[in-house]
Amino acid sequence: MESIRELFRIGTGPSSSHTMGPRKAAEQFRERNERNHQAHSYRVTLFGSLAATGRGHLTDVAITEALAPFVVDIVWVPERELPLHPNGMQFESLAPSGAVIATWQVYSVGGGKLREEGVVESTAPVYDMSTMADILEYCEFRGLALWEYVQQCEGREIWDFLGAVWDTMSQAIENGLQTEGVLPGGLGVSRKAWTFYRRAKMTGLHFKRTELLSAYALASAEENAGGGLIVTAPTCGSCGVLPAVLRYVQEILGCHQDAVLRAMATAGLIGNLVKHNASISGAEVGCQGEIGTACAMAAGAATQLMGGTIRQVEYAAEMGLEHHLGLTCDPVAGLVQIPCIERNAFAATRALTGADYALFSDGSHRIPFDEVVAVMKQTGHDLPSLYRETASGGLAAAYQHRREAKVPSSKGS
């Protein structure tokens, strides 16, 4: 498996696959063209999910900005998918005559990562094991915690990286808690984190846990929706779950930052296993791959912070993913707002509930984490494309139908 540095990416929202990935691809294509020849303009064709929800995710804006000041023609082809992944792109550099100088097909496969068909990554894997079962057996035999296995594979320099990640996560929460107003995009969705946080400070102990977790998760998710600086965990659309849970547990238990970073390392390992063996792309497997993975990461991290064994950590992570199986990705109007923002809050509360449940047990259970990952992958592939980030089914379709029904008919006038 690759480094967790590839999972935790610092960048601007609202989408790692639809904004961060395409921007990175445009930058790389431009660099290639400037090195080899001079382009007069560019044409970028977006396929599948990128074309279906790209406007709501600011895909065209990200690409145009990366290629500025050149003229960029964006072509939208939502009805066609390229072979490797639903998030396919074709970049073309054009001569003054309009003739094509160079062409590049590339895929944004989730979490800001790019992939080319037929290109095998030459970098050596950072982790020599790629299943939770093997890692647990290895750690138990040597008496290691999961974070110690991460350090063994990544080196001690991983802590400086995770420190920067935690600083960015924390700042995103603070920014979200202090910002009011309506999110961009036309849905009229108001930010709620600031009011949840203030109410949590005035409420009784019974409700405080849910309100604080929700406030922290909403804060990050709203910052993402507003194009703020966030960390993919594992994606932009699910960026609020892990930082919300880590901050809440840190505050309640008074955890030292070292403990938080170790929990984040374990969370990264869990997310890496899902990414390597299945997918974290909503366009490929639905929202179960995004919010479900985020919940698994947060549940495992919280269990470790609260003193759980590695078997209890695995159990919590398994529950976090299992109970999101089948979750569709149907963003209203193609924006990372409805139902995405609320899902971050609900997944954060579910993650902590899963951690509690795992700690009540001895960590033994019937369905292992690796098996749930495999089932999630198959479930995602079985989902119709309507429910894999195309905004053509589910809640997105229901919202659009209601809007169309309210438009007065011109017949008979």
BADRENZA-897820 format. One record per residue (C-alpha): residue number from 0; residue in three letters; x, y, z; chain. Coordinates in pm, 1 decimal, m for minus. Layout:
BEGIN
{NUM, ALA, {X, Y, Z}, A} ...
This chain:
BEGIN
{0, MET, {0.0, 0.0, 0.0}, A} {1, GLU, {105.2, 359.2, m54.0}, A} {2, SER, {174.1, 616.9, 216.1}, A} {3, ILE, {m105.1, 771.9, 420.3}, A} {4, ARG, {36.4, 1099.4, 290.0}, A} {5, GLU, {m162.4, 1017.2, m24.7}, A} {6, LEU, {m480.9, 981.4, 181.7}, A} {7, PHE, {m458.3, 1299.2, 390.0}, A} {8, ARG, {m429.7, 1576.8, 131.6}, A} {9, ILE, {m445.2, 1944.0, 225.4}, A} {10, GLY, {m636.2, 2150.3, m29.2}, A} {11, THR, {m946.2, 2352.3, m107.7}, A} {12, GLY, {m1296.5, 2210.4, m147.9}, A} {13, PRO, {m1555.9, 2125.7, m239.9}, A} {14, SER, {m1448.3, 1789.7, m386.9}, A} {15, SER, {m1125.4, 1591.1, m391.4}, A} {16, SER, {m1229.0, 1390.6, m696.8}, A} {17, HIS, {m1411.5, 1667.6, m885.4}, A} {18, THR, {m1208.0, 1975.4, m786.5}, A} {19, MET, {m865.9, 1885.6, m645.4}, A} {20, GLY, {m799.9, 1600.7, m890.7}, A} {21, PRO, {m898.3, 1789.6, m1209.4}, A} {22, ARG, {m702.2, 2096.5, m1099.0}, A} {23, LYS, {m392.7, 1881.5, m1044.8}, A} {24, ALA, {m443.3, 1712.2, m1383.1}, A} {25, ALA, {m474.3, 2049.0, m1559.6}, A} {26, GLU, {m156.4, 2172.3, m1393.7}, A} {27, GLN, {32.6, 1861.3, m1499.5}, A} {28, PHE, {m92.2, 1878.8, m1861.4}, A} {29, ARG, {m2.7, 2244.8, m1885.2}, A} {30, GLU, {346.6, 2175.6, m1750.8}, A} {31, ARG, {397.4, 1902.5, m2009.7}, A} {32, ASN, {287.6, 2130.5, m2292.8}, A} {33, GLU, {497.4, 2425.6, m2181.6}, A} {34, ARG, {799.7, 2197.5, m2162.6}, A} {35, ASN, {751.6, 2037.7, m2507.0}, A} {36, HIS, {562.1, 2290.8, m2720.8}, A} {37, GLN, {350.5, 2604.1, m2704.5}, A} {38, ALA, {m24.9, 2562.4, m2695.5}, A} {39, HIS, {m257.9, 2835.0, m2818.2}, A} {40, SER, {m564.0, 2706.8, m2628.4}, A} {41, TYR, {m698.9, 2397.7, m2455.9}, A} {42, ARG, {m1001.3, 2171.9, m2485.0}, A} {43, VAL, {m1098.7, 1956.5, m2187.2}, A} {44, THR, {m1368.2, 1690.3, m2219.2}, A} {45, LEU, {m1528.8, 1565.5, m1897.5}, A} {46, PHE, {m1698.5, 1226.1, m1894.4}, A} {47, GLY, {m1941.4, 1041.0, m1668.7}, A} {48, SER, {m1973.2, 1167.2, m1313.3}, A} {49, LEU, {m1730.6, 1455.5, m1371.7}, A} {50, ALA, {m1958.8, 1586.4, m1643.9}, A} {51, ALA, {m2282.9, 1510.1, m1458.0}, A} {52, THR, {m2194.0, 1696.0, m1137.2}, A} {53, GLY, {m1888.1, 1895.7, m1239.1}, A} {54, ARG, {m2058.3, 2233.9, m1242.5}, A} {55, GLY, {m2179.2, 2190.9, m886.1}, A} {56, HIS, {m1833.0, 2075.9, m779.1}, A} {57, LEU, {m1659.3, 2367.1, m960.2}, A} {58, THR, {m1467.8, 2126.2, m1185.9}, A} {59, ASP, {m1470.3, 2370.6, m1476.5}, A} {60, VAL, {m1359.3, 2657.2, m1251.6}, A} {61, ALA, {m1066.0, 2454.1, m1114.3}, A} {62, ILE, {m949.8, 2351.2, m1461.6}, A} {63, THR, {m990.9, 2698.5, m1610.5}, A} {64, GLU, {m796.4, 2858.0, m1325.8}, A} {65, ALA, {m515.3, 2604.4, m1361.5}, A} {66, LEU, {m486.1, 2672.0, m1735.9}, A} {67, ALA, {m529.2, 3052.3, m1720.6}, A} {68, PRO, {m477.8, 3279.1, m1906.6}, A} {69, PHE, {m525.5, 3039.6, m2198.8}, A} {70, VAL, {m869.2, 2997.5, m2354.8}, A} {71, VAL, {m1024.5, 2673.7, m2229.8}, A} {72, ASP, {m1318.2, 2497.9, m2394.7}, A} {73, ILE, {m1494.9, 2263.0, m2150.3}, A} {74, VAL, {m1694.0, 1983.3, m2315.7}, A} {75, TRP, {m1946.5, 1796.2, m2100.5}, A} {76, VAL, {m2025.9, 1431.7, m2187.4}, A} {77, PRO, {m2219.7, 1287.0, m1890.1}, A} {78, GLU, {m2371.1, 1001.3, m2090.5}, A} {79, ARG, {m2034.4, 837.4, m2160.4}, A} {80, GLU, {m1775.7, 686.3, m1928.1}, A} {81, LEU, {m1414.5, 612.2, m2015.0}, A} {82, PRO, {m1305.9, 252.4, m1944.5}, A} {83, LEU, {m1107.5, 282.4, m1621.1}, A} {84, HIS, {m1325.8, 497.9, m1393.1}, A} {85, PRO, {m1642.1, 716.5, m1400.8}, A} {86, ASN, {m1430.0, 1029.0, m1343.4}, A} {87, GLY, {m1254.7, 1041.5, m1679.3}, A} {88, MET, {m1101.6, 1348.6, m1847.3}, A} {89, GLN, {m943.2, 1413.8, m2185.2}, A} {90, PHE, {m707.4, 1709.6, m2218.8}, A} {91, GLU, {m615.0, 1848.6, m2561.3}, A} {92, SER, {m374.1, 2130.1, m2641.6}, A} {93, LEU, {m461.6, 2318.0, m2960.7}, A} {94, ALA, {m263.9, 2510.1, m3219.2}, A} {95, PRO, {m388.9, 2850.1, m3349.7}, A} {96, SER, {m549.5, 2661.5, m3640.6}, A} {97, GLY, {m744.6, 2443.5, m3399.3}, A} {98, ALA, {m538.2, 2135.7, m3475.3}, A} {99, VAL, {m472.6, 1904.6, m3181.5}, A} {100, ILE, {m109.0, 1916.5, m3066.8}, A} {101, ALA, {m124.8, 1673.6, m2774.3}, A} {102, THR, {m386.4, 1458.0, m2601.6}, A} {103, TRP, {m396.0, 1305.4, m2252.7}, A} {104, GLN, {m661.8, 1087.5, m2091.9}, A} {105, VAL, {m652.7, 1072.4, m1714.1}, A} {106, TYR, {m884.7, 973.6, m1429.9}, A} {107, SER, {m957.8, 1136.3, m1095.1}, A} {108, VAL, {m1008.7, 826.8, m881.2}, A} {109, GLY, {m1088.4, 983.4, m543.0}, A} {110, GLY, {m906.9, 1163.9, m267.0}, A} {111, GLY, {m734.3, 1392.5, m519.0}, A} {112, LYS, {m542.6, 1102.5, m674.5}, A} {113, LEU, {m492.3, 1067.4, m1052.0}, A} {114, ARG, {m451.7, 748.6, m1255.7}, A} {115, GLU, {m363.7, 680.7, m1617.9}, A} {116, GLU, {m476.5, 372.4, m1804.8}, A} {117, GLY, {m189.7, 134.1, m1869.9}, A} {118, VAL, {51.5, 324.1, m1645.8}, A} {119, VAL, {185.6, 123.4, m1353.1}, A} {120, GLU, {310.6, 327.8, m1058.9}, A} {121, SER, {681.8, 274.0, m1017.7}, A} {122, THR, {709.9, 382.0, m655.3}, A} {123, ALA, {774.3, 105.4, m406.4}, A} {124, PRO, {489.4, 35.7, m162.2}, A} {125, VAL, {526.9, 187.8, 182.3}, A} {126, TYR, {328.7, m90.9, 351.9}, A} {127, ASP, {416.6, m451.3, 274.8}, A} {128, MET, {84.6, m576.9, 413.0}, A} {129, SER, {m252.2, m478.6, 269.7}, A} {130, THR, {m514.6, m653.6, 482.1}, A} {131, MET, {m628.7, m579.8, 832.5}, A} {132, ALA, {m602.8, m949.0, 922.2}, A} {133, ASP, {m233.1, m964.5, 833.7}, A} {134, ILE, {m157.2, m637.9, 1010.8}, A} {135, LEU, {m337.9, m745.9, 1328.1}, A} {136, GLU, {m151.5, m1077.5, 1334.3}, A} {137, TYR, {181.0, m899.8, 1281.1}, A} {138, CYS, {113.0, m642.4, 1553.4}, A} {139, GLU, {m19.6, m892.7, 1806.9}, A} {140, PHE, {284.9, m1118.5, 1768.3}, A} {141, ARG, {517.9, m822.6, 1833.7}, A} {142, GLY, {303.5, m639.2, 2087.1}, A} {143, LEU, {266.1, m334.2, 1860.6}, A} {144, ALA, {m14.1, m79.7, 1844.8}, A} {145, LEU, {m145.4, 1.2, 1497.7}, A} {146, TRP, {11.3, 347.2, 1509.7}, A} {147, GLU, {347.8, 186.7, 1582.6}, A} {148, TYR, {312.2, m20.3, 1266.9}, A} {149, VAL, {241.5, 302.8, 1076.6}, A} {150, GLN, {555.1, 462.7, 1221.1}, A} {151, GLN, {757.6, 152.9, 1135.9}, A} {152, CYS, {647.8, 174.0, 770.8}, A} {153, GLU, {640.1, 551.6, 726.0}, A} {154, GLY, {932.9, 657.9, 944.6}, A} {155, ARG, {933.2, 909.1, 1228.8}, A} {156, GLU, {898.2, 1198.6, 986.0}, A} {157, ILE, {532.3, 1101.8, 947.8}, A} {158, TRP, {459.8, 1284.7, 1274.5}, A} {159, ASP, {560.1, 1622.4, 1131.6}, A} {160, PHE, {329.0, 1557.7, 837.1}, A} {161, LEU, {38.4, 1453.4, 1060.4}, A} {162, GLY, {102.4, 1757.1, 1280.0}, A} {163, ALA, {50.3, 1982.6, 977.3}, A} {164, VAL, {m262.3, 1784.6, 886.1}, A} {165, TRP, {m404.1, 1825.2, 1237.1}, A} {166, ASP, {m328.7, 2198.4, 1235.5}, A} {167, THR, {m521.3, 2234.7, 908.8}, A} {168, MET, {m811.9, 2025.9, 1036.8}, A} {169, SER, {m827.6, 2229.4, 1357.1}, A} {170, GLN, {m819.3, 2559.0, 1171.1}, A} {171, ALA, {m1097.8, 2443.6, 939.5}, A} {172, ILE, {m1313.8, 2369.7, 1243.5}, A} {173, GLU, {m1236.2, 2710.2, 1395.8}, A} {174, ASN, {m1312.2, 2888.0, 1068.3}, A} {175, GLY, {m1638.5, 2699.9, 1031.4}, A} {176, LEU, {m1746.9, 2771.3, 1387.6}, A} {177, GLN, {m1698.8, 3145.8, 1338.7}, A} {178, THR, {m1847.2, 3187.7, 989.9}, A} {179, GLU, {m2212.7, 3260.3, 924.0}, A} {180, GLY, {m2414.1, 3309.3, 606.6}, A} {181, VAL, {m2533.5, 3114.9, 302.9}, A} {182, LEU, {m2313.7, 2867.5, 118.6}, A} {183, PRO, {m2250.4, 2934.8, m251.4}, A} {184, GLY, {m2425.7, 2733.1, m520.9}, A} {185, GLY, {m2784.9, 2853.2, m531.9}, A} {186, LEU, {m2950.8, 2605.1, m293.8}, A} {187, GLY, {m2977.9, 2864.6, m18.0}, A} {188, VAL, {m2816.8, 2636.1, 241.2}, A} {189, SER, {m2721.5, 2833.5, 551.4}, A} {190, ARG, {m2420.6, 2748.0, 765.5}, A} {191, LYS, {m2529.9, 2582.3, 1090.9}, A} {192, ALA, {m2205.8, 2500.9, 1272.9}, A} {193, TRP, {m2187.1, 2834.6, 1455.9}, A} {194, THR, {m2539.0, 2804.2, 1600.3}, A} {195, PHE, {m2492.7, 2435.0, 1694.9}, A} {196, TYR, {m2175.5, 2528.2, 1880.2}, A} {197, ARG, {m2337.1, 2814.5, 2072.4}, A} {198, ARG, {m2635.7, 2601.8, 2169.1}, A} {199, ALA, {m2403.2, 2322.6, 2282.2}, A} {200, LYS, {m2238.4, 2562.9, 2525.2}, A} {201, MET, {m2576.4, 2640.0, 2683.0}, A} {202, THR, {m2735.7, 2295.6, 2682.6}, A} {203, GLY, {m2736.8, 2016.0, 2939.1}, A} {204, LEU, {m2486.7, 1731.0, 2951.2}, A} {205, HIS, {m2728.1, 1485.3, 2786.8}, A} {206, PHE, {m2731.7, 1672.1, 2454.3}, A} {207, LYS, {m2384.7, 1827.7, 2462.1}, A} {208, ARG, {m2202.4, 1531.9, 2306.0}, A} {209, THR, {m2425.9, 1521.8, 1998.1}, A} {210, GLU, {m2432.8, 1898.2, 1956.8}, A} {211, LEU, {m2057.0, 1944.4, 1988.2}, A} {212, LEU, {m1979.3, 1654.8, 1753.7}, A} {213, SER, {m2230.5, 1793.7, 1505.3}, A} {214, ALA, {m2094.2, 2146.5, 1535.7}, A} {215, TYR, {m1736.4, 2033.8, 1469.6}, A} {216, ALA, {m1833.4, 1808.1, 1178.5}, A} {217, LEU, {m2057.7, 2073.9, 1023.8}, A} {218, ALA, {m1784.9, 2334.4, 1060.9}, A} {219, SER, {m1537.2, 2137.6, 848.3}, A} {220, ALA, {m1799.1, 2023.3, 597.9}, A} {221, GLU, {m1929.0, 2377.9, 553.5}, A} {222, GLU, {m1576.9, 2510.3, 506.9}, A} {223, ASN, {m1533.5, 2250.3, 233.8}, A} {224, ALA, {m1861.7, 2345.4, 66.2}, A} {225, GLY, {m1751.5, 2708.3, 73.6}, A} {226, GLY, {m1419.6, 2628.4, m95.4}, A} {227, GLY, {m1212.5, 2665.3, 221.9}, A} {228, LEU, {m887.3, 2489.8, 313.2}, A} {229, ILE, {m950.3, 2139.0, 444.9}, A} {230, VAL, {m794.1, 1792.3, 461.3}, A} {231, THR, {m928.6, 1492.6, 271.7}, A} {232, ALA, {m1018.7, 1230.5, 530.1}, A} {233, PRO, {m1050.1, 1036.7, 310.5}, A} {234, THR, {m1227.0, 1280.1, 72.6}, A} {235, CYS, {m1339.8, 1642.1, 71.4}, A} {236, GLY, {m1705.6, 1545.4, 99.4}, A} {237, SER, {m1635.0, 1344.5, 415.8}, A} {238, CYS, {m1371.4, 1576.8, 560.1}, A} {239, GLY, {m1565.3, 1666.6, 876.7}, A} {240, VAL, {m1602.3, 1326.4, 1043.5}, A} {241, LEU, {m1251.8, 1244.0, 1166.0}, A} {242, PRO, {m1151.8, 1593.2, 1287.9}, A} {243, ALA, {m1482.6, 1629.1, 1473.6}, A} {244, VAL, {m1437.3, 1302.1, 1660.5}, A} {245, LEU, {m1069.1, 1366.8, 1736.0}, A} {246, ARG, {m1137.0, 1714.8, 1869.9}, A} {247, TYR, {m1428.8, 1602.0, 2085.6}, A} {248, VAL, {m1239.9, 1309.3, 2242.5}, A} {249, GLN, {m932.5, 1526.3, 2295.3}, A} {250, GLU, {m1141.5, 1783.9, 2481.2}, A} {251, ILE, {m1327.1, 1527.3, 2693.0}, A} {252, LEU, {m1022.7, 1321.3, 2791.3}, A} {253, GLY, {m762.8, 1598.7, 2785.4}, A} {254, CYS, {m549.5, 1400.7, 2540.6}, A} {255, HIS, {m199.6, 1521.6, 2458.5}, A} {256, GLN, {m151.4, 1610.2, 2092.1}, A} {257, ASP, {86.2, 1315.1, 2048.7}, A} {258, ALA, {m201.5, 1082.2, 2131.8}, A} {259, VAL, {m423.2, 1258.6, 1877.9}, A} {260, LEU, {m160.5, 1221.6, 1604.6}, A} {261, ARG, {m119.2, 853.5, 1685.9}, A} {262, ALA, {m495.3, 809.0, 1656.3}, A} {263, MET, {m481.1, 991.0, 1323.9}, A} {264, ALA, {m210.4, 750.9, 1205.3}, A} {265, THR, {m435.9, 456.9, 1289.1}, A} {266, ALA, {m723.9, 628.3, 1110.4}, A} {267, GLY, {m502.5, 675.6, 806.3}, A} {268, LEU, {m412.3, 306.1, 808.0}, A} {269, ILE, {m782.3, 213.1, 815.1}, A} {270, GLY, {m864.3, 450.7, 531.0}, A} {271, ASN, {m566.8, 324.6, 333.0}, A} {272, LEU, {m693.0, m32.3, 356.7}, A} {273, VAL, {m1030.5, 69.7, 215.8}, A} {274, LYS, {m871.7, 279.4, m57.2}, A} {275, HIS, {m631.3, 0.0, m157.1}, A} {276, ASN, {m878.2, m289.8, m147.7}, A} {277, ALA, {m1197.6, m115.7, m256.3}, A} {278, SER, {m1252.9, 254.8, m327.6}, A} {279, ILE, {m1311.8, 589.3, m157.9}, A} {280, SER, {m1465.4, 741.6, m471.9}, A} {281, GLY, {m1833.6, 830.4, m459.3}, A} {282, ALA, {m1845.8, 807.6, m838.5}, A} {283, GLU, {m1724.1, 448.3, m820.8}, A} {284, VAL, {m1894.2, 299.8, m511.9}, A} {285, GLY, {m2135.8, 564.0, m382.2}, A} {286, CYS, {m2117.0, 757.1, m56.9}, A} {287, GLN, {m2048.3, 439.2, 141.3}, A} {288, GLY, {m1693.0, 470.0, 11.4}, A} {289, GLU, {m1662.2, 827.9, 133.9}, A} {290, ILE, {m1868.3, 879.1, 448.5}, A} {291, GLY, {m1856.8, 508.8, 539.6}, A} {292, THR, {m1477.8, 505.7, 524.8}, A} {293, ALA, {m1459.6, 831.4, 720.1}, A} {294, CYS, {m1681.3, 680.6, 990.4}, A} {295, ALA, {m1462.1, 369.3, 1006.7}, A} {296, MET, {m1148.8, 583.3, 1037.4}, A} {297, ALA, {m1300.2, 798.7, 1312.1}, A} {298, ALA, {m1444.2, 502.6, 1505.1}, A} {299, GLY, {m1107.7, 325.9, 1506.6}, A} {300, ALA, {m921.8, 642.9, 1604.4}, A} {301, ALA, {m1163.6, 716.9, 1889.8}, A} {302, THR, {m1138.9, 360.4, 2020.7}, A} {303, GLN, {m760.7, 388.8, 2035.5}, A} {304, LEU, {m778.2, 727.9, 2208.3}, A} {305, MET, {m1012.9, 583.9, 2468.0}, A} {306, GLY, {m776.1, 298.1, 2552.6}, A} {307, GLY, {m901.0, 21.9, 2325.7}, A} {308, THR, {m700.1, m277.6, 2207.1}, A} {309, ILE, {m612.5, m325.0, 1841.5}, A} {310, ARG, {m892.2, m585.1, 1817.4}, A} {311, GLN, {m1140.4, m332.6, 1953.4}, A} {312, VAL, {m1007.2, m71.8, 1707.9}, A} {313, GLU, {m1066.9, m316.0, 1421.1}, A} {314, TYR, {m1417.7, m391.0, 1548.7}, A} {315, ALA, {m1509.1, m23.6, 1571.2}, A} {316, ALA, {m1377.3, 39.5, 1219.0}, A} {317, GLU, {m1570.7, m260.3, 1088.2}, A} {318, MET, {m1895.5, m127.9, 1237.4}, A} {319, GLY, {m1833.9, 220.1, 1101.8}, A} {320, LEU, {m1815.2, 86.5, 747.5}, A} {321, GLU, {m2069.3, m194.9, 781.6}, A} {322, HIS, {m2351.5, 33.2, 887.8}, A} {323, HIS, {m2304.7, 258.1, 585.7}, A} {324, LEU, {m2320.3, m23.8, 330.4}, A} {325, GLY, {m2535.3, 71.3, 32.6}, A} {326, LEU, {m2525.6, 445.6, 101.9}, A} {327, THR, {m2585.3, 626.3, m224.9}, A} {328, CYS, {m2412.9, 936.0, m358.3}, A} {329, ASP, {m2692.5, 1160.4, m488.9}, A} {330, PRO, {m2586.5, 1523.7, m430.6}, A} {331, VAL, {m2868.1, 1771.1, m487.9}, A} {332, ALA, {m2786.8, 1997.6, m783.4}, A} {333, GLY, {m2445.0, 1833.3, m796.4}, A} {334, LEU, {m2328.1, 2034.5, m494.3}, A} {335, VAL, {m2143.1, 1893.8, m193.4}, A} {336, GLN, {m2413.5, 2027.2, 39.4}, A} {337, ILE, {m2734.3, 1819.4, 50.4}, A} {338, PRO, {m2715.6, 1554.2, 192.6}, A} {339, CYS, {m2334.8, 1562.5, 222.5}, A} {340, ILE, {m2293.3, 1817.1, 502.4}, A} {341, GLU, {m2543.7, 1655.5, 739.6}, A} {342, ARG, {m2395.1, 1312.9, 669.7}, A} {343, ASN, {m2068.0, 1431.1, 822.7}, A} {344, ALA, {m2246.4, 1515.0, 1147.7}, A} {345, PHE, {m2438.0, 1188.2, 1162.1}, A} {346, ALA, {m2129.5, 981.3, 1077.1}, A} {347, ALA, {m1932.2, 1154.3, 1354.1}, A} {348, THR, {m2191.9, 1063.0, 1615.4}, A} {349, ARG, {m2215.4, 710.4, 1477.1}, A} {350, ALA, {m1836.0, 674.5, 1489.0}, A} {351, LEU, {m1825.0, 757.2, 1858.5}, A} {352, THR, {m2117.1, 523.2, 1924.7}, A} {353, GLY, {m1925.7, 250.0, 1743.4}, A} {354, ALA, {m1620.2, 318.6, 1957.3}, A} {355, ASP, {m1830.3, 291.7, 2273.6}, A} {356, TYR, {m1981.7, m35.4, 2151.8}, A} {357, ALA, {m1642.0, m183.1, 2067.4}, A} {358, LEU, {m1505.7, m86.7, 2409.7}, A} {359, PHE, {m1800.9, m262.1, 2578.5}, A} {360, SER, {m1689.2, m582.4, 2402.1}, A} {361, ASP, {m1366.6, m780.7, 2399.9}, A} {362, GLY, {m1320.2, m704.1, 2030.8}, A} {363, SER, {m1437.5, m1040.4, 1901.4}, A} {364, HIS, {m1707.2, m1047.2, 1631.4}, A} {365, ARG, {m1820.3, m1256.6, 1333.5}, A} {366, ILE, {m1763.9, m1030.2, 1030.9}, A} {367, PRO, {m1404.1, m908.5, 991.3}, A} {368, PHE, {m1313.3, m563.9, 860.9}, A} {369, ASP, {m1156.2, m701.0, 542.0}, A} {370, GLU, {m1478.0, m881.4, 455.2}, A} {371, VAL, {m1686.0, m565.2, 494.0}, A} {372, VAL, {m1442.5, m379.2, 268.8}, A} {373, ALA, {m1489.2, m644.6, m1.2}, A} {374, VAL, {m1867.8, m631.8, 37.6}, A} {375, MET, {m1862.8, m252.4, 15.3}, A} {376, LYS, {m1669.9, m269.1, m310.7}, A} {377, GLN, {m1911.1, m520.2, m462.6}, A} {378, THR, {m2213.0, m327.3, m336.3}, A} {379, GLY, {m2077.2, m10.7, m493.8}, A} {380, HIS, {m2027.5, m177.2, m829.5}, A} {381, ASP, {m2382.1, m317.8, m809.7}, A} {382, LEU, {m2531.7, 27.6, m753.4}, A} {383, PRO, {m2683.1, 181.0, m1067.8}, A} {384, SER, {m2496.0, 485.6, m1195.9}, A} {385, LEU, {m2795.1, 694.5, m1082.7}, A} {386, TYR, {m2664.6, 657.7, m729.0}, A} {387, ARG, {m2292.8, 708.6, m792.6}, A} {388, GLU, {m2239.3, 1084.9, m797.9}, A} {389, THR, {m2428.2, 1163.7, m1115.7}, A} {390, ALA, {m2704.9, 1368.6, m946.6}, A} {391, SER, {m2957.8, 1189.3, m1167.2}, A} {392, GLY, {m3128.6, 973.2, m903.3}, A} {393, GLY, {m3234.1, 961.8, m539.7}, A} {394, LEU, {m3253.6, 1288.8, m350.3}, A} {395, ALA, {m3107.6, 1484.0, m642.2}, A} {396, ALA, {m3382.9, 1362.4, m875.7}, A} {397, ALA, {m3656.7, 1419.1, m617.3}, A} {398, TYR, {m3541.7, 1777.9, m562.1}, A} {399, GLN, {m3523.7, 1846.3, m935.5}, A} {400, HIS, {m3870.8, 1701.0, m996.8}, A} {401, ARG, {m4018.5, 1918.1, m722.5}, A} {402, ARG, {m3855.2, 2229.1, m868.4}, A} {403, GLU, {m3983.0, 2149.5, m1215.8}, A} {404, ALA, {m4333.5, 2090.3, m1081.5}, A} {405, LYS, {m4338.2, 2443.4, m939.4}, A} {406, VAL, {m4254.2, 2604.5, m1275.3}, A} {407, PRO, {m4578.9, 2739.8, m1428.9}, A} {408, SER, {m4670.3, 2583.5, m1761.3}, A} {409, SER, {m4694.7, 2813.0, m2066.2}, A} {410, LYS, {m4958.8, 2594.5, m2235.1}, A} {411, GLY, {m5286.7, 2763.6, m2308.3}, A} {412, SER, {m5155.8, 3113.8, m2256.3}, A} 
